């Protein structure tokens, strides 16, 4: 890992995080999926994850963790029981960092924090889905030791994209 910043913390989602998380979501999705997901659909997805959505997630006590760097929201992840039956009982649903914080090792910290929480919940095995065309994500999961076990098609409007399931024992 290159230059892991020492001034970071990982904690549970708070209602006060909602505006910053709406920004992180929009910025990270634009960076990750521009040119992959059709722009009209991408805009709709981002529009659904505004501040009110994050406030609702905080009230529902969903399994979200937030990564702070020097007191600012740098990213988040969500996780829980695997949504499909198979080799893994736990799943990381989302893991995103604001573009400015990508590439310095913070994603590893979020990933390992999710794994730790799932281990504490006694989930055996881990599953993560990523769009095949999102090479930054697929490379990240490959470097973390994940191996592809399945693929499926995700539809965005009339556009069909392959997604890959990575698993860890």
PyMOL commands that set and color helices and strands:
alter all, ss='L'
color gray80, all
select helices_A, chain A and resi 15-33+39-48+51-59+99-101+106-120+135-143
alter helices_A, ss='H'
color red, helices_A
select strands_A, chain A and resi 8-12+64-69+72-81+90-97+126-131+147-156+159-168
alter strands_A, ss='S'
color yellow, strands_A
deselect
rebuild
show_as cartoon
